[in-house]
Amino acid sequence: MINISNLSLTYRGSHGTHAAVDGVSLQARQGMFYTLLGPSGCGKTSLLRCVAGLERPDAGEIAIGDETVYSSQLNIFVPPHRRRIGMVFQSHAIWPHMTVFENVAFPLRHRHPRLASMEIRKKVVAALALVQLAGLEARPAPFLSGGQQQRLALARALAAEPRVLLLDEPLSNLDAKLREEMRIEIRQVVERLGVTTLFVTHEQIEALTMSDVMAVMKDGRIVQEGAPEAVYRHPADSFVADFIGSSNLLNGTLGAVTRGTAGARALVATSIGAVECHPENALREGETVTVAIRPEHVVLLGAGAAPGPNQFWGTVEAVTFIGNLYDCRIAIGAARLRMQLLPSARVESGAQIRLGLPPEHCLALRP
């Protein structure tokens, strides 16, 4: 439903040029929830605005459904109001002088071809019911809570029955509990309607819990695309490993690679010693690599644990309570590793402990 091919957008200013979008291609199928994830300045919002028609790219092509809405080669640029999109902005963009009903009805009153009043009312009522705002039609928009205003913005975007829904960090202004509730509600609404959705966020938890497919962006490019679990478990490089969740990263040199039925294995010489790990397929012996292991995979070994690979002694520098877990910072020489423990396995600051880094969870990646 959304096809983007080799899209580029450059911002030009008094201090030079900046490639906000650099040759991006992607495809979001009908009904797919596709997320653009990355740090500030990576180009995700610029890419979304190109799809919306709010920015005119320099090169490439964008198609929504079977209609090409932008093509540099064919000199096509369809304006935003003719793209049949629904968009929800980070700031909600609610009109404070209007009621709930009028906020949703306003864009319908100005669409072409014009709709009859009864048809507008029908669409508004249906959209408000979809986002659980039925009965609040006459309420002034400023009198809604933050979560209700976000639902109102979503209802306004959906009332016109768009071909695609564009969401630009719509949850960033909500508190933590409300964000969690809205993640579930937005996903349920999108699934119910089967509308193709392009979602922009810098919050990893939103991308992991809401997406069918997510694309991690850096410097205007997509560096990895895939299902959330696949990207989390098999990051393409150290940037993705560190940005999606958190990872312990150890730089080193890759030793000889052996390949068997269980996959490739290799030893990496690091500052804490040799670490057995799974190397990325394209890596070769002698390359500089980064070993990544997530804090939840670091194991606290008891006194009776059998010797094995990737076992190290360290000193507990800090223990932080984060609710259902203790987040521990462990010093191994000059290196610092994080480990997450259940409350039943708590350790004390200053304690000497033995850690295990299971080889199956250690990945050797390009730096």
C-alpha positions in Angstrom: 0.0 0.0 0.0 3.0 2.3 0.6 5.9 1.9 -1.8 9.0 4.2 -1.5 11.8 3.8 -3.9 15.3 5.4 -3.6 13.9 8.5 -1.9 16.2 11.4 -1.1 15.6 14.8 0.6 18.3 17.4 1.3 17.9 20.4 3.4 19.9 23.4 2.3 20.8 26.4 4.6 23.4 29.0 5.2 25.7 26.4 6.9 25.5 23.9 4.0 23.4 20.9 3.1 22.1 18.0 5.1 20.8 14.7 3.6 17.7 14.2 5.8 16.6 11.2 3.7 19.4 9.4 1.8 18.2 6.8 -0.8 15.5 5.1 1.3 13.3 2.3 -0.1 10.6 0.5 1.8 7.3 -1.2 1.3 4.4 -1.4 3.7 1.7 -3.9 2.6 -2.0 -3.4 3.0 -3.0 -3.4 6.7 0.6 -3.4 7.9 1.8 -1.4 10.9 5.2 -0.2 9.8 7.4 1.8 12.2 10.3 4.1 11.5 12.5 4.1 14.6 15.7 6.1 15.3 17.3 8.9 17.3 16.5 12.5 16.8 17.8 13.8 13.4 17.9 10.4 11.8 15.4 11.4 9.1 12.3 9.4 10.2 10.0 12.4 10.5 11.3 13.9 7.2 10.5 10.6 5.5 7.0 10.6 7.0 6.4 14.2 5.8 7.5 13.2 2.3 4.8 10.6 2.3 2.3 13.1 3.5 3.3 15.6 0.9 4.5 18.2 3.5 8.0 18.0 2.1 9.0 17.7 -1.6 11.8 15.2 -2.0 14.8 15.7 -4.4 14.6 12.3 -6.0 12.9 9.0 -5.9 9.3 7.8 -6.0 6.4 7.4 -3.6 3.2 5.4 -4.4 0.2 5.0 -2.2 -1.9 2.1 -3.3 -1.8 2.1 -7.1 -1.3 5.9 -7.4 2.1 7.5 -7.7 2.0 10.6 -5.5 5.6 11.6 -6.1 8.1 10.9 -8.9 11.1 13.0 -9.7 11.5 11.2 -13.0 7.9 11.7 -14.1 7.6 15.2 -12.4 4.7 14.1 -10.3 3.8 15.8 -7.0 0.3 15.2 -5.6 -0.6 17.8 -2.9 -1.4 16.6 0.6 -5.1 17.1 0.4 -5.4 14.8 -2.6 -3.4 11.9 -1.2 -6.3 10.5 1.0 -4.1 10.2 4.0 -4.9 10.6 7.7 -2.2 12.2 9.9 -1.8 12.5 13.7 0.9 14.9 14.8 3.0 14.9 18.0 1.2 18.0 19.3 -2.4 16.5 18.6 -3.2 19.8 16.7 -6.6 20.0 18.3 -8.6 23.2 17.5 -9.4 24.6 21.0 -12.3 26.8 19.9 -14.3 23.8 18.6 -16.2 21.0 20.2 -15.2 17.4 19.9 -17.8 16.9 17.1 -16.6 20.0 15.1 -12.9 19.0 15.4 -13.7 15.7 13.6 -16.2 17.2 11.2 -14.1 20.2 10.1 -11.9 18.4 7.5 -14.9 16.5 6.2 -16.8 19.7 5.5 -13.9 20.9 3.4 -13.2 17.8 1.4 -14.0 17.3 -2.3 -16.4 16.2 -3.4 -18.6 17.7 -0.7 -20.5 15.5 1.7 -24.1 15.9 2.8 -24.6 16.9 6.5 -26.1 13.6 7.4 -23.2 11.7 5.9 -20.7 13.9 7.8 -22.6 13.3 11.1 -22.6 9.5 10.4 -18.8 9.5 9.8 -18.1 11.6 12.9 -20.2 9.5 15.2 -18.6 6.3 13.9 -15.1 7.7 14.3 -15.7 8.9 17.9 -17.2 5.5 18.8 -14.2 3.8 17.4 -11.9 5.6 19.8 -14.3 5.4 22.7 -15.3 9.1 22.7 -19.0 8.5 22.0 -21.2 10.8 24.1 -18.6 13.6 24.2 -19.6 15.2 20.9 -20.7 18.5 22.5 -17.7 18.9 24.9 -15.2 21.7 24.2 -12.0 20.1 23.0 -9.8 21.8 25.7 -11.9 20.1 28.4 -10.7 16.6 27.3 -7.8 14.8 29.1 -4.5 14.3 27.4 -5.4 10.8 26.4 -8.9 11.8 25.2 -7.3 14.6 23.0 -5.0 12.0 21.5 -8.0 9.8 20.7 -9.8 12.9 19.2 -6.8 13.5 16.9 -6.9 9.8 15.8 -10.7 10.0 15.2 -10.2 13.1 13.0 -7.6 11.3 11.0 -9.8 8.2 10.6 -13.1 9.9 9.9 -12.2 10.5 6.2 -11.5 6.8 5.7 -7.9 7.3 4.6 -5.9 4.9 2.5 -3.0 5.2 4.9 -2.6 6.5 8.4 0.5 8.5 9.3 1.5 8.9 13.0 4.3 11.3 14.0 5.3 10.4 17.6 1.7 10.8 18.8 2.4 9.5 22.3 5.4 11.5 23.2 3.4 14.1 25.2 1.6 11.6 27.4 2.6 10.3 30.8 4.1 6.8 31.0 0.9 4.9 32.1 -1.2 6.7 29.5 1.3 6.0 26.8 1.0 2.3 27.6 -2.8 2.4 27.4 -2.7 4.3 24.1 -0.2 1.9 22.5 -2.8 -0.9 23.0 -5.7 1.3 21.9 -4.1 2.6 18.7 -2.9 -0.9 17.7 -6.4 -2.3 18.3 -8.1 0.4 16.2 -5.6 -0.1 13.3 -6.1 -3.8 13.4 -9.9 -3.4 13.4 -9.9 -1.1 10.4 -7.1 -2.9 8.5 -5.6 0.5 7.5 -1.9 0.6 6.5 0.0 2.7 9.1 3.3 4.4 9.0 4.4 5.2 12.6 7.4 7.4 13.6 8.9 7.1 17.1 12.2 7.2 19.0 10.8 5.0 21.8 12.0 1.4 21.4 9.2 0.0 23.5 6.6 1.5 21.2 8.3 0.0 18.1 8.7 -3.4 19.7 5.1 -3.7 21.0 3.1 -2.0 18.2 4.9 -3.0 14.9 4.5 -5.7 12.3 7.7 -4.4 10.7 10.1 -1.8 12.0 12.9 0.0 10.3 15.8 1.4 12.3 17.2 4.6 10.8 20.5 6.4 11.1 21.8 9.4 9.2 18.9 9.3 6.8 19.2 5.7 5.9 17.5 2.4 7.0 20.2 0.3 8.6 18.0 -2.7 9.5 14.4 -3.7 8.7 12.4 -6.6 10.0 10.0 -8.0 12.5 10.5 -6.5 16.0 11.7 -9.8 17.6 14.1 -10.5 14.8 15.7 -7.1 14.9 16.0 -7.3 18.7 17.5 -10.8 18.7 19.7 -10.4 15.6 20.8 -6.7 15.3 22.7 -5.9 12.1 25.4 -3.9 13.9 26.5 -2.4 17.2 24.4 0.7 16.6 21.1 -1.3 16.3 22.1 -3.5 19.2 22.7 -0.5 21.5 19.7 1.5 20.3 17.1 -1.3 20.5 16.9 -2.0 24.2 20.4 -1.9 25.7 23.5 -4.0 25.2 26.8 -4.6 26.8 29.4 -3.8 24.0 33.0 -5.1 24.1 35.4 -4.2 21.3 37.9 -6.8 20.2 39.5 -8.8 17.4 37.8 -11.8 15.8 39.6 -15.1 15.9 39.2 -18.1 13.7 35.6 -18.8 12.7 34.3 -22.4 12.9 31.0 -23.4 11.2 28.8 -26.3 12.2 25.2 -27.4 12.5 24.6 -25.1 15.4 25.9 -22.1 13.4 29.2 -20.2 13.4 31.3 -19.8 16.5 34.5 -17.8 17.1 36.6 -16.4 20.0 37.0 -12.6 20.2 39.9 -11.2 22.1 38.5 -8.4 24.3 39.7 -6.3 27.2 38.1 -8.8 29.7 39.6 -11.8 27.9 38.5 -14.2 25.2 34.8 -14.3 24.6 33.2 -17.1 22.6 30.3 -15.8 20.5 28.3 -16.1 17.3 29.9 -13.9 14.5 27.8 -12.2 11.9 28.1 -14.3 8.6 30.1 -11.7 6.6 32.8 -11.3 9.3 36.2 -12.8 8.8 39.2 -13.7 11.1 41.2 -10.7 12.1 38.5 -8.1 11.8 37.8 -5.6 14.5 34.3 -6.4 15.9 32.0 -5.5 18.8 30.7 -8.2 21.0 27.1 -7.5 22.1 25.2 -9.2 24.9 22.0 -7.9 26.5 21.9 -7.3 30.3 19.1 -9.8 30.7 21.3 -12.6 29.3 24.2 -12.0 31.7 24.1 -14.8 34.3 25.0 -14.7 38.0 27.0 -17.9 38.7 26.8 -19.5 42.1 29.7 -21.1 44.0 28.9 -24.5 42.7 28.7 -23.6 39.0 30.7 -25.9 36.7 33.6 -24.2 34.8 32.7 -23.2 31.2 33.3 -20.6 28.5 32.8 -16.9 29.1 33.0 -16.9 32.8 34.5 -13.8 34.5 35.0 -12.4 38.0 33.8 -8.9 38.6 33.0 -6.3 41.3 29.5 -5.0 41.8 29.7 -1.2 41.5 26.0 -0.2 41.8 22.6 -1.8 42.2 19.5 0.1 41.1 16.0 -1.0 41.9 13.7 -0.6 38.8 10.5 -2.3 40.1 10.5 -5.9 38.9 14.3 -6.1 38.5 17.6 -5.0 39.9 19.9 -3.3 37.4 23.5 -4.0 38.3 26.7 -2.4 37.1 29.7 -4.8 37.2 33.3 -3.8 36.8 35.6 -6.3 35.1 38.9 -4.6 34.9 38.4 -1.4 33.0 35.2 -2.7 31.4 31.7 -2.1 32.8 28.9 -4.5 32.2 25.2 -4.3 33.1 23.3 -7.3 34.4 19.6 -7.6 35.3 18.5 -9.8 38.2 15.2 -10.7 39.8 14.7 -9.5 43.4 15.3 -13.0 44.7 18.9 -13.0 43.3 19.9 -9.5 44.5 23.6 -8.8 45.1 25.2 -6.1 47.2 27.4 -3.2 46.1 31.1 -4.1 46.5 30.6 -7.8 46.3 32.9 -10.0 44.2 30.8 -12.2 41.9 31.3 -14.6 39.0 29.4 -13.9 35.8 28.5 -16.0 32.8 28.1 -14.7 29.3 26.3 -17.5 27.5 27.9 -17.9 24.0 24.6 -18.4 22.3 23.6 -14.9 23.4 27.0 -13.2 22.5 27.0 -11.7 19.0 30.0 -10.5 17.2 28.9 -7.5 15.1 30.5 -4.8 12.9 31.3 -1.7 15.1 
